[in-house]
Amino acid sequence: MNKINDPASRMQDYLVFGENGGVNPSIPDSATFTFLATETMEGVFAGEIEGCYLYSRHTTPIGNDLSKVLALMENTPAAHVMGSGMGAITSTLLQLCSAGDEIISSRTIYGGTYAFLKNFTPKFGIKTNFVDITNLEIVEKNITNNTKVIYCETISNPLLEIADLRELRKLADKYNLKLVVDNTFCPLVVAPYDLGAHIVVYSMTKFINGSNDTTAGAVCADLDFINSLKSVNDGAAMLLGPVLDTIRAASILKNIHTLHVRMKQHSSNAMYLAQKLESIGLRIIYPGLESHPQHSLLKSMINEEYGYSGIITIDAKEKSIADKFMIAMQENKVGYFAVSLGFYKTLFSSPGSSTSSEIPQEEQVSMGMSNGLVRLSVGLDHDIERSYQLIIKSAKSAGLIK
Ligand SMILES: Cc1ncc(COP(=O)(O)O)c(C=O)c1O
């Protein structure tokens, strides 16, 4: 384990030299790699020789550099990058589970992950019990002899519920399960591996890359698990093929080195808006606010200097008001009416009809998801008071406030 306690400093210490002394590594332009001896190629295929590149669906040199930086960030022994967050999540779960196995999943997760577990994995005999992850008694009650995995998001999408990773790890240990945590909403803010997760997954499409120009994902875990994902015989990543392109890996590798600066600004801007919007009587969900039911829990889990991350949810109560509000915010240049998050500009969407639309209406209601919810991924705005005024102007024109 790395001795430096601060993830940003660990990442800073990763220096890699490009050809001719370039300060960025060279971008490999090859899908396959030559060998000078037949024995070497045979040894690499058999997994006996390390440090040689075989074929780009397995590993690429620049993907490897990015994986190393991610492992330093997460404090995991290893990591592996993929072409999307869903590639990382689906490969991980299919690697861990076989027909007959069960997963216990938080019911408030990204809609795509929900659809994968609800509609796709049952085709392979894998069953998922969706639970309120904040209720540890219910989590434990749902564990059966067939359960293999507890799956959750640190800060859930879109209700911003907090998973108690330390307690979930205790349950995982008691029943010999793997705790898999999606930390997409709060890189650097929370370090799930240090708190007990066995495997941490990311959609790097969001904060980690931060420029909304590509999809990408990552799995951070111990070396055995990462090697199992890449196994030529039965590795889900190797056999399903969610490869991250080398040019994209190179641009994410540049962007990840500014993540610590960006996360602080996302968080402080979000806190500013959450406090001011709450103070005028709007219902705001933001885990940095004391009114959030799990504020103290998250406070006990975060690296405080990075704040509470950049996502806030505003309850506009009715869909028609939420719709007008979002269009007005776009017209007033608060940001873009678009799904996704972690961008340098503010993005907003209504989860009930977009990123969580895979979750049936009655389940949305039982989770407390009103269809008037508007999720804001707060950008890196320089003058956040000005942005606040533009939000107020939009809220007035939509009839959300007087
Ligand atoms: C929390 C979370 N996990 C995973 C994903 C999937 O990531 P990707 O779109 O990169 O496949 C998303 C996408 O919105 C997400 O919000």
The ligand as a MOL file (V3000), in Angstrom:
LIG
                    3D

  0  0  0     0  0            999 V3000
M  V30 BEGIN CTAB
M  V30 COUNTS 16 16 0 0 0
M  V30 BEGIN ATOM
M  V30 1 C -23.3300 6.5930 -11.2380 0
M  V30 2 C -23.1200 6.1430 -12.6430 0
M  V30 3 N -22.5040 4.9740 -12.8590 0
M  V30 4 C -22.2940 4.5180 -14.1110 0
M  V30 5 C -22.7220 5.2070 -15.2160 0
M  V30 6 C -22.4800 4.6520 -16.5930 0
M  V30 7 O -21.3620 5.2320 -17.1690 0
M  V30 8 P -21.0950 5.3730 -18.7480 0
M  V30 9 O -22.1400 6.2710 -19.2920 0
M  V30 10 O -19.7170 5.9140 -18.8130 0
M  V30 11 O -21.1960 3.9920 -19.3220 0
M  V30 12 C -23.3510 6.4270 -15.0430 0
M  V30 13 C -23.7900 7.1920 -16.2430 0
M  V30 14 O -24.5500 8.1010 -16.2200 0
M  V30 15 C -23.5690 6.9150 -13.7150 0
M  V30 16 O -24.1960 8.0790 -13.4880 0
M  V30 END ATOM
M  V30 BEGIN BOND
M  V30 1 1 1 2
M  V30 2 1 2 3
M  V30 3 2 2 15
M  V30 4 2 3 4
M  V30 5 1 4 5
M  V30 6 1 5 6
M  V30 7 2 5 12
M  V30 8 1 6 7
M  V30 9 1 7 8
M  V30 10 2 8 9
M  V30 11 1 8 10
M  V30 12 1 8 11
M  V30 13 1 12 13
M  V30 14 1 12 15
M  V30 15 2 13 14
M  V30 16 1 15 16
M  V30 END BOND
M  V30 END CTAB
M  END
